[in-house]
Every structure is written in C-alpha cells, then in structure tokens.
Amino acid sequence: MIRVGYDAQAFLSQNGGTGKGVQLRNLVGPFLDSFVGFASTEPNGSGLPLIREGFAGHNMWQQFSLPASLRRHGIDVFLAPYNVAPLFLPRHVELVLVLHDTIPLKGYRKPDLRGRLMDAYRRWLIPRSVARATIVLTVSEHARSEILRAYPRSDVRVIPCSISARWFSPRGLESRAGYVLMVTSSAPHKNAMGGLKGYAQYARRAGAGAQPLKVVGLGGSAEPYREEISALGVSQLVTFLPYISEEELLALYQGAGALLFPSFAEGFGIPLLEAMATGTPAVAARATSLPEVGGDAVVFFDPADEFDIASALEKVLGDQDLARLLASRGLQRAQAYHPDTVARQVREFWQEVAGIAVTQSPESPIREAAPIELENLPAV
C-alpha cells in the first residue's frame, strides 16, 4: 500500500490558508481519511488529525523537521503544495510539487525587506524543487506553458482550481445593489493601485451615476491606498473591508454589479471563478491565465492603462443587456471548474500516481473558514 503524505501547514490557520489552501483542499479532500497530513507544532486551527512534530514556523520546519517525519512515518509519495519542497527529502520518496505559477520568479518587488527576502528564498528554492519532483502540478494551461518554458524537462500536469459548491448560487442582477467589487491584496502583481486609479477614472466619467467600490483583502496595508483615493477625489465612493468571512464574501459577490480584477499576473485567478459562479459580470486584466479562465464571459482591459480599465467598467455597468449576457456566459463557463468536475480529475490523478481510488463524496470535510483578514496569510 503506497502511503501519501502532504504538507498541511495551511490547515493550521483558522482560514485554511486561503488561495493555496483552497487548492490543497481540492487535491486531498477526497482522501483525507487515507493521506497523512504533516505540519509544524503551532496550534492546529483545523481540527484535523495532523502529525505535528519538530520546529514551529513553516520554513525551518519544512527544511529540517519534515524530511525526518516523512522517513519516520514511511511516506512513499509526498505532495508539496506551496511552490517549494524540502531540499533533503528521503531518496525513496516521490515528490509531487504544486507550482501554482512562475510569478515568484518574475521581477515583482515587495515593499518590505522581509517580503523581498522571502521572494529571494523562493526564487532560489523553486528550481531545486522542480528538479527533484517526479510530477509538477499546476492550475492552468498558461501556467503550465510558463513552467515548461523555464523547466522544459519537467512532467507538468494541470488540475485547475475550484471552489466550494455553495458558491454556485447566482442571483439576478436586477435584485443587486450594483456596486463594483475588487478582491485583491497588496502583492505588487495584484495591481491594486492600478485598479483604484482605473476606478477613479470611471467615477469621474460617470459623475453622480458612479457605482461605489468595495475593496476586499488589503487589510492592514490599506493606508497607502486610502491616501491615493483621497488624492484622486473618490474617498466617498470607496470602502475597504479588511475582515471578511467566506460567507460574507459570497454575499458581496451576490450583491455586486461587477468584479474588477486588475492583476498583472495570476496562475489561475480564483476571484474570476467566484464571480462567474455567482453570476457576477467581470472586468479583468488581459493578462496571463485570466483570458483562459474567463474566455468570452469577461470584458478584458490592459491592466497598465487606467483609461482602459475605466472604459471596461463603463461598458459593463452601463449596459444591462451586456451584463446579463456576461453573467449567463460566466455561469456556463464556471461549470468546467465545479468541484465535482475537478474532483474527478483529482481522483484520476491519484489513481495513476498511487493506485488510490475513492468512491466517497468529493466535498472536503474540512470545516468552513472562520472570519479572516485576507491580507494576513500564513507564511508558506
């Protein structure tokens, strides 16, 4: 019997690790009773029966404690879900590395020293992790092509992101408040400032008819953005919502007239899927994986052009027929990423890699996330 282990560090937090934790749940959800989750000795907020031993703090634990745990517990296949893996895995262990994208290898510069040091660490470790991996999993065909461009000898497979089935709950546009929703972070590639500048241009054009903007995910980093919107003259139209639960976020999508998604780069783009699943029209950057995920269900713009962002918002918010068409197309397109569809791909993958099959429901038994501040993600 092949024993499969995985790095469960994302599950220690109350929020389940947000983006990368979501994909980890997709990949292990049907197998939580048979896969072995390993984590550091920090408090376990998930309630899952994880093996927690060795150092506290993910990076030290990952490099020094985790290899010993894998050897001690007889793991044959190890799933590393956060772009990097331990340097000194036991020789007999097959590594399945999840490399979400090549964004860490690009020139996006964090404003803080710790962020820059962590990025440098990942840039050093990613090539070594890819070289050690038997299989590299990623989340989109675009990400796969970029990974193969950088590491052409790798066996790279795609299992796309998904979200809980409860997200597939559209609400008619006529009953919505109609505000613009932006789900983002302060990471440079997310282009939050560019999104705000584009929104400000839209608000100037729309005048008294401008829809307000609600921003989720900037958390404790919102102050520079508050200063910018004040200088742009749209403070009264923009609300920052730093603390949010999944249920509250779902309700925000269901009340929105449009999602604004201005990222320069994404491996997949979960907010785009969340918008499509809830029947929310989306305007998004014409960049990296987003056209692949959104297809004809999205109005795209140049993320470096605030005037193009404004035009896209005007187009969708000012044309109800177009908005309804986008909502309908999005609902259809989202079915390709429904958890039942993705779970079938997951089961087929593990059947191939480890000879493991499952007949139980693909819905992960991991409990729903508690209220979180999206900016403060676990350091993984």
Secondary structure, 3 states (H helix, E strand, C coil): CCCEEEECHHHHCCCCCHHHHHHHHHHHHHHCCCCEEEECCCCCCCCCCCEECCCCCHHHHHHHHHHHHHHHCCCCEEEECCCCCCCCCCCCCEEEEECCCCHHHCCCCCCCHHHHHHHHHHHHHHHHHHHHCCEEEECCHHHHHHHHHHCCCCCEEECCCCCCHHHCCCCCHHHCCCEEEEECCCCHHHCHHHHHHHHHHHHHHHHHHCCCEEEECCHHHCHHHHHHHHHHCCHHHEEEECEECHHHHHHHHHHEEEEEECCCCCCCCHHHHHHHHCCCCEEEECCCCHHHHHHHHEEEECCCCHHHHHHHHHHHHCCHHHHHHHHHHHHHHHHHHCHHHHHHHHHHHHHHHHCCCCCCCCCCCCCCCCCEECCCCCCC
